[in-house]
Amino acid sequence: MSYETEEQQVEALKAWWDENGRAVLLGVGLGILIIAAYNFWQNRKEANAVEASDLYSQSVEALRAGDTAKAQELADELSDEHGSSLYAAYAKMTAARAAIEGGDLDAAATHLQWAAKNADLEDVKVIAQMRLARVNAERGDVEAGLKALPKSVNEAFKGMVEEVRGDLQLLSGDAEAARAAYEAALEAGGVADPGTLQIKLNDLAAPADAS
């Protein structure tokens, strides 16, 4: 549309503003609010990450100092206040280690159960599940230990999980299942000590195969 005079242009602009100005202002205001909210969220996120990191560092220092009660207290604080942070899972596993060293297997199991359920990183979750399986077996509940193991894992962890499964099956008295698990572990690879695993498997050789 063309206008013959400057006055017509001004009048057209006024008419457009009367019709659309409120929506424009609302849109600008909403945009400012969104930007402000995002900046606040980003700053809060960074602050939470720093706080979680600091609490985790304190829990590690407490463990090094032999203060297992403090390590576990800090792990609980992290899980309560920063449960979505990976530091919370790390702290829970640190607390579990402290509890094991202190002979408190029940507390260790509680910490590992939390990490196994809540860790965002799958690798950390699998490690927590393997440790929980062994702790449950140490508590005298081999069946709970077997149930704690993950149903499926990526190839990097398959050998380690199967070795734990074999150890627990052996504790339960099922030598055949233990042998199968050890064989699967050797085939998958990635175990901490292949030589020791092979010895475990050799010790379970069927009588007909023994020489």
Buried (B, 14 or more C-beta within 10 A) or exposed (E): EEEEEEEEEEEEEEEEEEEEEEEEEEEEEEEEEEEEEEEEEEEEEEEBBEBBBEBBEBBBEBBEEEBBEBBBBBBBBBBEEBBEBBBBBBBBBBBBBBBBEBEBBEBBBBBBBBBBEBBEEEEBBBBBBBBBBBBBBBBEBBEBBBEBBBEEBEEEBBBBBBBBBBBBBBBBEBBEBBBBBBBBBBEBEBBEEBEEBEEBBEEBEEEEEEE
